[in-house]
Amino acid sequence: MTKYNEKILQNLKDANCSNAIIEQFFKLAKQGKLLEQTKLLYSYKTQLLESLHKNQKNIDCLDFLIYRLEQELKNNTV
């Protein structure tokens, strides 16, 4: 594996890509299918963003509940 490919591999691992995505990425690279590689990465990025948005919604719900509880605490201690 070339130094360039090692860096790409590390980047894919750092992005927490699965082994299946990594294998597909390099298979497409060997075939010279740059557009398909890009689509593969965009697809994974979309999955990550969807997960992020779901987690953000969960955090927002918890923040609201924490806020309500803190308000109750303030009202009960005054």
C-alpha distances in whole Angstrom, upper triangle without the diagonal:
4,7,8,6,6,10,11,10,12,15,15,15,18,20,20,19,19,16,18,18,14,13,16,14,11,13,15,13,12,16,16,19,19,22,21,18,21,23,21,21,24,25,24,25,29,28,28,31,33,32,33,36,37,37,39,42,42,42,45,47,47,47,50,52,51,53,56,56,56,59,61,61,62,65,66,66,68
4,5,5,6,9,10,10,12,14,15,16,18,20,21,20,21,19,20,19,16,16,18,15,12,15,16,13,13,17,16,19,18,22,21,18,20,23,22,21,24,26,24,25,29,29,28,31,34,33,33,37,38,38,39,42,42,42,45,47,47,48,51,52,52,53,56,57,57,59,61,61,62,65,66,66,68
4,5,5,6,9,10,11,12,14,15,16,18,20,19,21,19,21,20,16,17,19,16,14,17,18,15,16,19,18,20,19,22,22,19,21,24,22,21,24,26,24,25,28,29,27,30,33,32,32,35,37,36,37,41,41,41,43,46,45,46,49,50,49,51,54,55,54,57,59,59,60,63,64,64,66
4,5,5,6,9,10,11,13,14,15,17,19,18,20,18,20,18,15,16,17,14,12,15,16,12,14,17,15,17,16,19,19,16,17,21,19,18,21,23,22,22,25,26,25,27,30,30,30,33,35,34,35,38,39,39,41,44,44,44,47,49,48,50,53,53,53,55,58,58,58,61,63,63,64
4,5,5,6,8,10,10,12,14,15,17,15,17,15,16,15,11,12,14,11,9,12,13,10,11,15,14,15,14,18,17,14,16,19,17,16,19,21,19,20,24,24,23,26,28,28,28,31,33,33,34,37,38,38,40,42,42,43,46,47,47,49,52,52,52,55,57,57,58,61,62,62,64
4,5,5,6,9,10,10,12,14,15,15,16,14,17,15,12,13,15,13,11,15,16,13,15,18,18,19,18,21,20,16,18,21,19,17,21,22,20,21,24,24,23,26,29,28,28,31,33,32,33,36,37,36,39,41,41,42,45,46,46,47,50,51,51,53,55,55,56,59,60,60,62
4,5,5,6,9,10,10,12,14,14,16,16,18,16,13,15,16,13,13,16,17,14,16,19,18,19,17,20,20,16,17,20,18,16,19,21,19,19,23,23,21,24,27,26,26,29,31,30,31,34,35,34,37,39,39,39,42,44,43,45,48,48,48,51,53,53,54,57,58,58,60
4,5,5,6,9,10,11,13,11,14,13,15,13,10,12,13,10,9,13,13,11,14,16,15,16,14,16,16,12,13,16,14,12,16,17,15,16,20,20,19,21,24,24,24,27,28,28,29,32,33,33,35,38,38,38,41,43,42,44,47,47,47,50,52,52,53,56,57,57,59
4,5,5,6,9,10,11,10,11,10,12,11,7,10,12,9,9,13,14,12,14,17,17,17,16,18,17,13,15,17,15,13,17,18,15,16,20,20,18,21,24,23,23,27,28,27,29,32,32,32,35,37,37,38,41,42,42,44,46,47,47,50,51,51,53,55,56,57,59
4,5,5,6,9,10,10,12,12,15,13,10,13,15,13,13,16,17,16,18,21,20,20,19,21,20,16,17,19,17,15,18,19,16,17,20,20,18,21,23,22,22,26,27,26,28,31,31,30,33,35,35,36,39,40,39,41,44,44,44,47,49,49,50,53,54,54,56
4,5,5,6,9,9,12,13,15,12,10,14,15,12,13,16,17,15,18,20,19,19,17,18,18,14,14,17,15,12,15,16,14,13,17,17,15,18,21,20,20,23,25,24,25,28,29,28,31,33,33,33,37,38,37,39,42,43,43,45,47,47,48,51,52,52,54
4,5,5,6,6,8,9,11,9,7,10,12,9,11,14,14,14,16,19,18,17,16,17,16,12,13,14,12,9,13,14,11,11,15,15,13,16,19,18,18,22,23,22,24,27,27,27,30,32,32,33,36,37,37,39,41,42,42,45,47,47,48,51,52,52,54
4,5,5,6,8,9,11,10,8,11,13,12,13,16,17,17,19,21,21,21,19,21,19,15,16,18,15,13,16,16,13,14,17,16,14,17,20,18,18,22,23,22,24,27,27,27,30,31,31,32,35,36,36,38,41,41,41,44,46,45,47,50,51,51,53
4,5,8,10,12,15,13,11,15,17,15,16,19,20,19,22,24,23,23,21,22,21,17,17,19,16,13,16,17,13,13,17,16,13,16,19,17,17,20,22,20,22,25,25,25,27,30,29,30,33,34,33,35,38,38,39,41,43,43,44,47,48,48,50
4,6,9,12,13,11,11,14,15,13,15,18,18,18,21,23,22,21,19,19,18,15,15,16,13,10,12,13,10,9,13,12,10,12,15,14,14,17,19,18,19,22,23,22,25,27,27,28,31,32,32,34,37,37,37,40,42,42,43,46,47,47,49
4,6,9,11,10,10,13,14,14,16,18,19,19,22,23,23,22,21,21,19,16,16,17,14,12,14,14,10,11,14,12,10,13,15,13,14,18,18,17,19,22,22,22,25,27,27,28,31,32,32,34,36,36,37,40,41,41,43,46,46,47,49
4,7,8,6,6,10,11,10,12,15,15,16,19,20,20,19,18,18,16,13,14,14,11,9,12,11,8,10,13,11,10,14,15,14,15,19,19,19,21,24,24,24,27,29,29,30,33,34,34,36,39,39,40,42,44,44,46,48,49,50,52
4,5,5,6,9,10,11,13,14,15,17,19,20,21,20,19,20,17,14,16,16,12,12,14,13,10,12,15,12,12,16,17,15,17,20,20,20,23,25,25,26,29,30,30,32,34,35,35,38,40,40,41,44,45,45,47,50,50,51,54
4,5,5,6,8,10,11,12,14,15,17,18,20,19,19,20,17,15,17,17,13,13,16,15,13,15,18,16,16,20,20,19,21,24,24,24,27,29,29,30,33,34,34,36,38,39,39,41,44,44,45,47,49,49,51,53,54,55,57
4,5,5,6,8,10,10,12,14,15,17,18,17,17,18,15,13,15,15,11,12,15,13,11,15,17,15,16,19,20,19,21,24,24,24,27,29,29,30,33,34,34,36,39,39,40,42,44,45,46,48,50,50,52,54,55,56,58
4,5,5,6,9,10,10,12,14,15,16,14,14,15,12,10,12,11,8,8,12,10,8,12,14,12,13,17,18,17,19,22,22,23,25,27,28,29,31,33,33,35,37,38,39,41,43,44,45,47,48,49,51,53,54,55,57
4,5,5,6,9,10,11,12,14,15,14,14,16,13,10,13,13,10,10,13,13,11,14,16,15,16,19,20,20,21,24,25,25,27,30,30,31,33,35,35,37,39,40,41,43,45,45,46,49,50,51,52,55,56,56,58
4,5,5,6,9,10,11,12,14,14,14,16,13,11,14,15,11,12,16,15,14,17,19,18,19,22,23,23,25,27,28,28,31,33,33,34,36,38,38,40,42,43,44,46,48,49,49,52,53,54,56,58,59,60,62
4,6,5,6,8,10,11,12,11,12,13,10,8,11,11,8,10,13,13,12,15,17,16,18,21,22,22,24,26,27,28,30,32,32,34,36,37,38,40,42,43,44,46,48,49,50,52,53,54,56,58,59,60,62
4,6,5,6,9,10,11,9,9,11,8,6,9,10,7,8,12,12,11,14,16,16,17,20,21,22,23,26,27,27,29,31,32,33,35,37,38,39,41,43,43,45,47,48,49,51,53,53,55,57,58,59,61
4,5,5,6,9,10,10,10,13,11,8,12,13,11,12,15,16,15,17,20,20,20,23,25,25,26,29,30,31,32,35,35,36,39,40,41,42,45,46,46,48,50,51,52,54,56,56,58,60,61,62,64
4,5,5,6,9,9,11,13,10,9,13,14,12,13,17,16,16,19,21,21,22,25,26,27,28,31,31,32,34,36,37,38,40,42,43,44,46,48,48,50,52,53,54,56,58,59,60,62,64,64,66
4,5,5,6,5,7,9,7,6,10,11,10,12,14,15,15,18,19,20,21,24,25,26,27,29,31,32,33,35,36,38,39,41,42,43,46,47,48,49,52,53,54,56,57,58,60,62,63,64,66
4,5,5,6,7,10,9,7,10,12,11,12,15,17,17,18,21,22,22,25,26,27,28,31,32,33,34,37,38,39,40,43,43,44,47,48,49,50,53,54,54,56,58,59,60,63,64,65,66
4,5,8,10,13,12,11,14,16,15,16,19,20,20,22,24,25,26,28,30,30,32,34,35,36,38,40,41,42,44,46,47,48,50,52,52,54,56,57,58,60,62,62,64,66,67,68,70
4,5,9,11,10,10,13,15,14,16,19,19,20,22,24,25,26,28,30,31,32,34,36,37,38,40,41,43,44,46,47,48,50,52,53,54,57,58,58,60,62,63,64,67,68,69,71
4,6,9,9,9,12,14,14,15,17,19,20,21,23,25,26,27,29,30,32,33,35,36,37,40,41,42,44,46,47,48,50,52,52,53,56,57,58,60,62,62,64,66,67,68,70
4,6,5,6,9,10,11,13,14,15,17,19,20,22,23,25,26,28,29,30,32,33,35,37,38,39,41,43,44,45,47,49,50,51,53,54,55,57,59,60,61,63,65,66,67
4,5,5,6,9,10,11,12,14,16,16,18,20,21,22,24,26,27,28,30,32,33,35,36,37,39,41,42,43,45,47,47,48,51,52,53,55,57,58,59,61,63,63,65
4,5,5,6,9,10,10,12,14,15,16,19,20,21,22,24,25,27,29,30,31,33,35,36,37,39,41,41,43,45,46,47,49,51,51,53,55,56,57,59,61,62,63
4,5,5,6,9,10,10,12,14,15,17,19,20,21,23,24,26,27,29,30,32,33,35,36,38,39,40,42,44,45,46,48,50,51,52,54,55,56,58,60,61,63
4,5,5,6,9,10,11,12,14,16,17,18,20,22,23,24,26,27,29,31,32,33,35,37,38,39,41,43,43,45,47,48,49,51,53,54,55,57,58,59,61
4,5,5,6,9,10,10,12,14,15,16,18,20,21,22,24,26,26,28,30,31,32,35,36,37,39,41,41,42,45,46,47,48,51,52,53,55,56,57,59
4,5,5,6,9,10,10,12,14,15,16,18,20,21,23,24,25,27,29,30,31,33,35,36,37,39,40,41,43,45,46,47,50,51,52,54,55,56,58
4,6,5,6,9,10,11,13,14,16,17,19,20,22,23,24,26,28,29,30,32,34,35,37,38,39,41,43,44,45,47,49,50,51,53,54,55,57
4,5,5,6,9,10,11,12,14,15,16,18,20,21,22,24,26,27,28,30,32,32,34,36,37,38,41,42,43,44,46,47,48,51,52,53,55
4,5,5,6,9,10,10,12,14,15,16,18,20,21,22,24,25,26,29,30,31,33,35,35,37,39,40,41,43,45,46,47,49,51,52,53
4,5,5,6,9,10,11,13,14,15,17,19,20,21,23,24,26,27,29,30,32,34,35,36,38,39,41,42,44,45,46,48,50,51,53
4,5,5,6,9,10,11,12,14,15,17,18,20,21,23,24,26,27,28,30,32,33,34,36,38,39,41,42,43,45,47,48,49,51
4,5,5,6,9,10,10,12,14,15,16,18,20,21,22,24,26,26,28,30,31,32,35,36,37,38,40,41,42,45,46,47,49
4,5,5,6,9,10,10,12,14,15,17,18,20,21,23,24,25,27,29,30,31,33,35,36,37,39,40,42,43,45,46,48
4,5,5,6,9,10,11,12,14,16,17,18,20,21,23,24,26,27,29,30,32,33,35,36,38,39,41,42,44,45,47
4,5,5,6,9,10,10,12,14,15,16,18,20,21,22,24,26,27,28,30,31,32,34,36,37,38,40,42,43,45
4,5,5,6,9,10,10,12,14,15,16,18,20,20,22,24,25,26,29,30,31,32,35,36,37,39,40,41,43
4,5,5,6,9,10,11,12,14,15,17,19,20,21,23,24,26,27,29,30,32,33,35,36,38,39,41,42
4,5,5,6,8,10,11,12,14,15,17,18,20,21,22,24,26,27,28,30,32,33,34,36,38,39,41
4,5,5,6,9,10,10,12,14,15,16,18,20,21,22,24,26,26,28,30,31,32,34,36,37,39
4,5,5,6,9,10,10,12,14,15,16,19,20,21,23,24,25,27,29,30,31,33,35,36,37
4,5,5,6,9,10,11,13,14,16,17,19,20,22,23,24,26,28,29,30,32,33,35,37
4,5,5,6,9,10,11,12,14,15,16,18,20,21,22,24,26,27,28,30,32,33,35
4,5,5,6,9,10,10,12,14,15,16,18,20,21,22,24,25,27,28,30,31,33
4,5,5,6,9,10,11,13,14,15,17,19,20,21,23,24,26,27,29,30,32
4,5,5,6,9,10,11,12,14,16,17,18,20,21,23,24,26,27,29,31
4,5,5,6,9,10,10,12,14,15,16,18,20,21,22,24,26,27,28
4,5,5,6,9,10,10,12,14,15,16,18,20,21,23,24,26,27
4,5,5,6,9,10,11,12,14,15,17,19,20,21,23,25,26
4,5,5,6,8,10,10,12,14,15,16,18,20,21,22,24
4,5,5,6,9,10,10,12,14,15,16,18,20,21,23
4,5,5,6,9,10,11,12,14,15,17,18,20,21
4,5,5,6,9,10,11,12,14,15,17,18,20
4,5,5,6,9,10,10,12,14,15,16,18
4,5,5,6,9,10,11,12,14,15,17
4,5,5,6,9,10,11,12,14,16
4,5,5,6,9,10,11,12,14
4,5,5,6,9,10,11,12
4,5,5,6,9,10,11
4,5,5,6,9,10
4,5,5,6,9
4,5,5,6
4,6,6
4,6
4
